């Protein structure tokens, strides 16, 4: 049973085509443009102009891999942590860079 209260309007959240036409895309948070921008897939910062954008917002196409491999958490359980294996990997890398064993 409903409460009779109106639902809040959904605000833009995410990447949208830059309505100021200064960059390819601009991140919107709670319906407001932020200084986070993207050009050719590379992110940067550029404060939005003081004017309010006009016209409808157009969602930006996703950029990058369709794989979820880059979304794994650092604390995920991909197996038990082995500090000796980590130490060996560090020393192996050190040996390769210095020409030692």
Chimera marker file (.cmm) of the C-alpha trace (Angstrom):
<marker_set name="trace">
<marker id="1" x="0.000" y="0.000" z="0.000" r="1" g="1" b="0" radius="0.5"/>
<marker id="2" x="1.425" y="3.395" z="-1.005" r="1" g="1" b="0" radius="0.5"/>
<marker id="3" x="2.134" y="6.242" z="1.369" r="1" g="1" b="0" radius="0.5"/>
<marker id="4" x="0.508" y="8.831" z="-0.872" r="1" g="1" b="0" radius="0.5"/>
<marker id="5" x="3.800" y="10.754" z="-1.039" r="1" g="1" b="0" radius="0.5"/>
<marker id="6" x="5.154" y="11.617" z="-4.483" r="1" g="1" b="0" radius="0.5"/>
<marker id="7" x="8.382" y="9.937" z="-5.505" r="1" g="1" b="0" radius="0.5"/>
<marker id="8" x="11.360" y="12.276" z="-5.943" r="1" g="1" b="0" radius="0.5"/>
<marker id="9" x="12.323" y="12.973" z="-9.536" r="1" g="1" b="0" radius="0.5"/>
<marker id="10" x="15.340" y="11.032" z="-10.749" r="1" g="1" b="0" radius="0.5"/>
<marker id="11" x="18.376" y="13.243" z="-11.251" r="1" g="1" b="0" radius="0.5"/>
<marker id="12" x="21.067" y="12.645" z="-13.854" r="1" g="1" b="0" radius="0.5"/>
<marker id="13" x="23.910" y="10.517" z="-12.479" r="1" g="1" b="0" radius="0.5"/>
<marker id="14" x="26.762" y="9.306" z="-14.666" r="1" g="1" b="0" radius="0.5"/>
<marker id="15" x="28.417" y="10.138" z="-17.966" r="1" g="1" b="0" radius="0.5"/>
<marker id="16" x="26.501" y="12.316" z="-20.428" r="1" g="1" b="0" radius="0.5"/>
<marker id="17" x="27.511" y="14.045" z="-23.642" r="1" g="1" b="0" radius="0.5"/>
<marker id="18" x="28.945" y="17.415" z="-22.598" r="1" g="1" b="0" radius="0.5"/>
<marker id="19" x="26.058" y="19.844" z="-23.060" r="1" g="1" b="0" radius="0.5"/>
<marker id="20" x="28.554" y="22.717" z="-23.249" r="1" g="1" b="0" radius="0.5"/>
<marker id="21" x="30.311" y="21.075" z="-26.228" r="1" g="1" b="0" radius="0.5"/>
<marker id="22" x="33.721" y="21.641" z="-24.622" r="1" g="1" b="0" radius="0.5"/>
<marker id="23" x="34.486" y="17.914" z="-24.171" r="1" g="1" b="0" radius="0.5"/>
<marker id="24" x="33.146" y="14.595" z="-25.381" r="1" g="1" b="0" radius="0.5"/>
<marker id="25" x="31.467" y="13.705" z="-22.086" r="1" g="1" b="0" radius="0.5"/>
<marker id="26" x="30.868" y="15.239" z="-18.663" r="1" g="1" b="0" radius="0.5"/>
<marker id="27" x="29.994" y="13.486" z="-15.373" r="1" g="1" b="0" radius="0.5"/>
<marker id="28" x="26.707" y="14.538" z="-13.806" r="1" g="1" b="0" radius="0.5"/>
<marker id="29" x="25.983" y="14.024" z="-10.126" r="1" g="1" b="0" radius="0.5"/>
<marker id="30" x="22.527" y="14.594" z="-8.652" r="1" g="1" b="0" radius="0.5"/>
<marker id="31" x="21.514" y="16.349" z="-11.858" r="1" g="1" b="0" radius="0.5"/>
<marker id="32" x="24.436" y="18.779" z="-11.840" r="1" g="1" b="0" radius="0.5"/>
<marker id="33" x="27.439" y="18.916" z="-14.158" r="1" g="1" b="0" radius="0.5"/>
<marker id="34" x="30.768" y="18.295" z="-12.421" r="1" g="1" b="0" radius="0.5"/>
<marker id="35" x="34.351" y="19.120" z="-13.382" r="1" g="1" b="0" radius="0.5"/>
<marker id="36" x="35.050" y="15.484" z="-14.364" r="1" g="1" b="0" radius="0.5"/>
<marker id="37" x="35.268" y="15.284" z="-18.155" r="1" g="1" b="0" radius="0.5"/>
<marker id="38" x="36.240" y="12.692" z="-20.743" r="1" g="1" b="0" radius="0.5"/>
<marker id="39" x="37.748" y="13.057" z="-24.223" r="1" g="1" b="0" radius="0.5"/>
<marker id="40" x="38.530" y="10.041" z="-26.406" r="1" g="1" b="0" radius="0.5"/>
<marker id="41" x="38.189" y="7.835" z="-23.321" r="1" g="1" b="0" radius="0.5"/>
<marker id="42" x="40.685" y="9.817" z="-21.228" r="1" g="1" b="0" radius="0.5"/>
<marker id="43" x="39.406" y="11.459" z="-18.070" r="1" g="1" b="0" radius="0.5"/>
<marker id="44" x="40.360" y="14.912" z="-16.887" r="1" g="1" b="0" radius="0.5"/>
<marker id="45" x="39.014" y="17.888" z="-14.980" r="1" g="1" b="0" radius="0.5"/>
<marker id="46" x="37.521" y="21.105" z="-16.292" r="1" g="1" b="0" radius="0.5"/>
<marker id="47" x="34.971" y="23.087" z="-14.267" r="1" g="1" b="0" radius="0.5"/>
<marker id="48" x="31.657" y="23.536" z="-16.082" r="1" g="1" b="0" radius="0.5"/>
<marker id="49" x="30.727" y="27.039" z="-17.227" r="1" g="1" b="0" radius="0.5"/>
<marker id="50" x="28.481" y="29.053" z="-14.909" r="1" g="1" b="0" radius="0.5"/>
<marker id="51" x="25.567" y="28.880" z="-17.345" r="1" g="1" b="0" radius="0.5"/>
<marker id="52" x="22.861" y="26.243" z="-17.030" r="1" g="1" b="0" radius="0.5"/>
<marker id="53" x="22.965" y="23.723" z="-19.875" r="1" g="1" b="0" radius="0.5"/>
<marker id="54" x="19.933" y="23.728" z="-22.148" r="1" g="1" b="0" radius="0.5"/>
<marker id="55" x="18.377" y="20.868" z="-24.035" r="1" g="1" b="0" radius="0.5"/>
<marker id="56" x="18.014" y="17.233" z="-23.079" r="1" g="1" b="0" radius="0.5"/>
<marker id="57" x="20.938" y="15.306" z="-21.605" r="1" g="1" b="0" radius="0.5"/>
<marker id="58" x="22.187" y="12.477" z="-23.797" r="1" g="1" b="0" radius="0.5"/>
<marker id="59" x="23.733" y="9.474" z="-22.079" r="1" g="1" b="0" radius="0.5"/>
<marker id="60" x="27.307" y="8.866" z="-23.187" r="1" g="1" b="0" radius="0.5"/>
<marker id="61" x="28.361" y="5.573" z="-24.691" r="1" g="1" b="0" radius="0.5"/>
<marker id="62" x="30.362" y="3.383" z="-22.365" r="1" g="1" b="0" radius="0.5"/>
<marker id="63" x="34.103" y="3.494" z="-22.835" r="1" g="1" b="0" radius="0.5"/>
<marker id="64" x="36.526" y="0.671" z="-22.204" r="1" g="1" b="0" radius="0.5"/>
<marker id="65" x="36.298" y="-3.039" z="-21.768" r="1" g="1" b="0" radius="0.5"/>
<marker id="66" x="33.025" y="-4.915" z="-21.534" r="1" g="1" b="0" radius="0.5"/>
<marker id="67" x="34.805" y="-7.248" z="-19.146" r="1" g="1" b="0" radius="0.5"/>
<marker id="68" x="34.297" y="-7.022" z="-15.413" r="1" g="1" b="0" radius="0.5"/>
<marker id="69" x="37.972" y="-7.916" z="-14.767" r="1" g="1" b="0" radius="0.5"/>
<marker id="70" x="38.802" y="-4.311" z="-13.921" r="1" g="1" b="0" radius="0.5"/>
<marker id="71" x="36.040" y="-4.223" z="-11.319" r="1" g="1" b="0" radius="0.5"/>
<marker id="72" x="37.526" y="-6.811" z="-8.963" r="1" g="1" b="0" radius="0.5"/>
<marker id="73" x="37.925" y="-5.582" z="-5.425" r="1" g="1" b="0" radius="0.5"/>
<marker id="74" x="41.322" y="-5.579" z="-3.764" r="1" g="1" b="0" radius="0.5"/>
<marker id="75" x="39.850" y="-7.510" z="-0.844" r="1" g="1" b="0" radius="0.5"/>
<marker id="76" x="38.163" y="-10.139" z="-3.023" r="1" g="1" b="0" radius="0.5"/>
<marker id="77" x="38.715" y="-13.762" z="-2.181" r="1" g="1" b="0" radius="0.5"/>
<marker id="78" x="40.667" y="-14.873" z="-5.243" r="1" g="1" b="0" radius="0.5"/>
<marker id="79" x="42.509" y="-17.383" z="-3.110" r="1" g="1" b="0" radius="0.5"/>
<marker id="80" x="44.542" y="-17.425" z="0.062" r="1" g="1" b="0" radius="0.5"/>
<marker id="81" x="47.181" y="-14.756" z="0.533" r="1" g="1" b="0" radius="0.5"/>
<marker id="82" x="50.682" y="-16.225" z="0.543" r="1" g="1" b="0" radius="0.5"/>
<marker id="83" x="53.189" y="-13.670" z="1.884" r="1" g="1" b="0" radius="0.5"/>
<marker id="84" x="56.146" y="-15.867" z="0.882" r="1" g="1" b="0" radius="0.5"/>
<marker id="85" x="54.961" y="-15.984" z="-2.724" r="1" g="1" b="0" radius="0.5"/>
<marker id="86" x="54.587" y="-12.198" z="-2.699" r="1" g="1" b="0" radius="0.5"/>
<marker id="87" x="58.107" y="-11.789" z="-1.293" r="1" g="1" b="0" radius="0.5"/>
<marker id="88" x="59.535" y="-14.176" z="-3.889" r="1" g="1" b="0" radius="0.5"/>
<marker id="89" x="57.830" y="-12.257" z="-6.686" r="1" g="1" b="0" radius="0.5"/>
<marker id="90" x="59.387" y="-9.018" z="-5.442" r="1" g="1" b="0" radius="0.5"/>
<marker id="91" x="62.890" y="-10.513" z="-5.256" r="1" g="1" b="0" radius="0.5"/>
<marker id="92" x="62.486" y="-12.183" z="-8.663" r="1" g="1" b="0" radius="0.5"/>
<marker id="93" x="61.516" y="-8.839" z="-10.178" r="1" g="1" b="0" radius="0.5"/>
<marker id="94" x="64.451" y="-7.150" z="-8.430" r="1" g="1" b="0" radius="0.5"/>
<marker id="95" x="66.849" y="-9.755" z="-9.803" r="1" g="1" b="0" radius="0.5"/>
<marker id="96" x="65.544" y="-9.268" z="-13.349" r="1" g="1" b="0" radius="0.5"/>
<marker id="97" x="66.030" y="-5.508" z="-13.213" r="1" g="1" b="0" radius="0.5"/>
<marker id="98" x="69.532" y="-5.671" z="-11.712" r="1" g="1" b="0" radius="0.5"/>
<marker id="99" x="70.812" y="-8.599" z="-13.731" r="1" g="1" b="0" radius="0.5"/>
<marker id="100" x="71.194" y="-10.780" z="-10.635" r="1" g="1" b="0" radius="0.5"/>
<marker id="101" x="69.671" y="-14.103" z="-9.725" r="1" g="1" b="0" radius="0.5"/>
<link id1="1" id2="2" r="1" g="1" b="0" radius="0.2"/>
<link id1="2" id2="3" r="1" g="1" b="0" radius="0.2"/>
<link id1="3" id2="4" r="1" g="1" b="0" radius="0.2"/>
<link id1="4" id2="5" r="1" g="1" b="0" radius="0.2"/>
<link id1="5" id2="6" r="1" g="1" b="0" radius="0.2"/>
<link id1="6" id2="7" r="1" g="1" b="0" radius="0.2"/>
<link id1="7" id2="8" r="1" g="1" b="0" radius="0.2"/>
<link id1="8" id2="9" r="1" g="1" b="0" radius="0.2"/>
<link id1="9" id2="10" r="1" g="1" b="0" radius="0.2"/>
<link id1="10" id2="11" r="1" g="1" b="0" radius="0.2"/>
<link id1="11" id2="12" r="1" g="1" b="0" radius="0.2"/>
<link id1="12" id2="13" r="1" g="1" b="0" radius="0.2"/>
<link id1="13" id2="14" r="1" g="1" b="0" radius="0.2"/>
<link id1="14" id2="15" r="1" g="1" b="0" radius="0.2"/>
<link id1="15" id2="16" r="1" g="1" b="0" radius="0.2"/>
<link id1="16" id2="17" r="1" g="1" b="0" radius="0.2"/>
<link id1="17" id2="18" r="1" g="1" b="0" radius="0.2"/>
<link id1="18" id2="19" r="1" g="1" b="0" radius="0.2"/>
<link id1="19" id2="20" r="1" g="1" b="0" radius="0.2"/>
<link id1="20" id2="21" r="1" g="1" b="0" radius="0.2"/>
<link id1="21" id2="22" r="1" g="1" b="0" radius="0.2"/>
<link id1="22" id2="23" r="1" g="1" b="0" radius="0.2"/>
<link id1="23" id2="24" r="1" g="1" b="0" radius="0.2"/>
<link id1="24" id2="25" r="1" g="1" b="0" radius="0.2"/>
<link id1="25" id2="26" r="1" g="1" b="0" radius="0.2"/>
<link id1="26" id2="27" r="1" g="1" b="0" radius="0.2"/>
<link id1="27" id2="28" r="1" g="1" b="0" radius="0.2"/>
<link id1="28" id2="29" r="1" g="1" b="0" radius="0.2"/>
<link id1="29" id2="30" r="1" g="1" b="0" radius="0.2"/>
<link id1="30" id2="31" r="1" g="1" b="0" radius="0.2"/>
<link id1="31" id2="32" r="1" g="1" b="0" radius="0.2"/>
<link id1="32" id2="33" r="1" g="1" b="0" radius="0.2"/>
<link id1="33" id2="34" r="1" g="1" b="0" radius="0.2"/>
<link id1="34" id2="35" r="1" g="1" b="0" radius="0.2"/>
<link id1="35" id2="36" r="1" g="1" b="0" radius="0.2"/>
<link id1="36" id2="37" r="1" g="1" b="0" radius="0.2"/>
<link id1="37" id2="38" r="1" g="1" b="0" radius="0.2"/>
<link id1="38" id2="39" r="1" g="1" b="0" radius="0.2"/>
<link id1="39" id2="40" r="1" g="1" b="0" radius="0.2"/>
<link id1="40" id2="41" r="1" g="1" b="0" radius="0.2"/>
<link id1="41" id2="42" r="1" g="1" b="0" radius="0.2"/>
<link id1="42" id2="43" r="1" g="1" b="0" radius="0.2"/>
<link id1="43" id2="44" r="1" g="1" b="0" radius="0.2"/>
<link id1="44" id2="45" r="1" g="1" b="0" radius="0.2"/>
<link id1="45" id2="46" r="1" g="1" b="0" radius="0.2"/>
<link id1="46" id2="47" r="1" g="1" b="0" radius="0.2"/>
<link id1="47" id2="48" r="1" g="1" b="0" radius="0.2"/>
<link id1="48" id2="49" r="1" g="1" b="0" radius="0.2"/>
<link id1="49" id2="50" r="1" g="1" b="0" radius="0.2"/>
<link id1="50" id2="51" r="1" g="1" b="0" radius="0.2"/>
<link id1="51" id2="52" r="1" g="1" b="0" radius="0.2"/>
<link id1="52" id2="53" r="1" g="1" b="0" radius="0.2"/>
<link id1="53" id2="54" r="1" g="1" b="0" radius="0.2"/>
<link id1="54" id2="55" r="1" g="1" b="0" radius="0.2"/>
<link id1="55" id2="56" r="1" g="1" b="0" radius="0.2"/>
<link id1="56" id2="57" r="1" g="1" b="0" radius="0.2"/>
<link id1="57" id2="58" r="1" g="1" b="0" radius="0.2"/>
<link id1="58" id2="59" r="1" g="1" b="0" radius="0.2"/>
<link id1="59" id2="60" r="1" g="1" b="0" radius="0.2"/>
<link id1="60" id2="61" r="1" g="1" b="0" radius="0.2"/>
<link id1="61" id2="62" r="1" g="1" b="0" radius="0.2"/>
<link id1="62" id2="63" r="1" g="1" b="0" radius="0.2"/>
<link id1="63" id2="64" r="1" g="1" b="0" radius="0.2"/>
<link id1="64" id2="65" r="1" g="1" b="0" radius="0.2"/>
<link id1="65" id2="66" r="1" g="1" b="0" radius="0.2"/>
<link id1="66" id2="67" r="1" g="1" b="0" radius="0.2"/>
<link id1="67" id2="68" r="1" g="1" b="0" radius="0.2"/>
<link id1="68" id2="69" r="1" g="1" b="0" radius="0.2"/>
<link id1="69" id2="70" r="1" g="1" b="0" radius="0.2"/>
<link id1="70" id2="71" r="1" g="1" b="0" radius="0.2"/>
<link id1="71" id2="72" r="1" g="1" b="0" radius="0.2"/>
<link id1="72" id2="73" r="1" g="1" b="0" radius="0.2"/>
<link id1="73" id2="74" r="1" g="1" b="0" radius="0.2"/>
<link id1="74" id2="75" r="1" g="1" b="0" radius="0.2"/>
<link id1="75" id2="76" r="1" g="1" b="0" radius="0.2"/>
<link id1="76" id2="77" r="1" g="1" b="0" radius="0.2"/>
<link id1="77" id2="78" r="1" g="1" b="0" radius="0.2"/>
<link id1="78" id2="79" r="1" g="1" b="0" radius="0.2"/>
<link id1="79" id2="80" r="1" g="1" b="0" radius="0.2"/>
<link id1="80" id2="81" r="1" g="1" b="0" radius="0.2"/>
<link id1="81" id2="82" r="1" g="1" b="0" radius="0.2"/>
<link id1="82" id2="83" r="1" g="1" b="0" radius="0.2"/>
<link id1="83" id2="84" r="1" g="1" b="0" radius="0.2"/>
<link id1="84" id2="85" r="1" g="1" b="0" radius="0.2"/>
<link id1="85" id2="86" r="1" g="1" b="0" radius="0.2"/>
<link id1="86" id2="87" r="1" g="1" b="0" radius="0.2"/>
<link id1="87" id2="88" r="1" g="1" b="0" radius="0.2"/>
<link id1="88" id2="89" r="1" g="1" b="0" radius="0.2"/>
<link id1="89" id2="90" r="1" g="1" b="0" radius="0.2"/>
<link id1="90" id2="91" r="1" g="1" b="0" radius="0.2"/>
<link id1="91" id2="92" r="1" g="1" b="0" radius="0.2"/>
<link id1="92" id2="93" r="1" g="1" b="0" radius="0.2"/>
<link id1="93" id2="94" r="1" g="1" b="0" radius="0.2"/>
<link id1="94" id2="95" r="1" g="1" b="0" radius="0.2"/>
<link id1="95" id2="96" r="1" g="1" b="0" radius="0.2"/>
<link id1="96" id2="97" r="1" g="1" b="0" radius="0.2"/>
<link id1="97" id2="98" r="1" g="1" b="0" radius="0.2"/>
<link id1="98" id2="99" r="1" g="1" b="0" radius="0.2"/>
<link id1="99" id2="100" r="1" g="1" b="0" radius="0.2"/>
<link id1="100" id2="101" r="1" g="1" b="0" radius="0.2"/>
</marker_set>
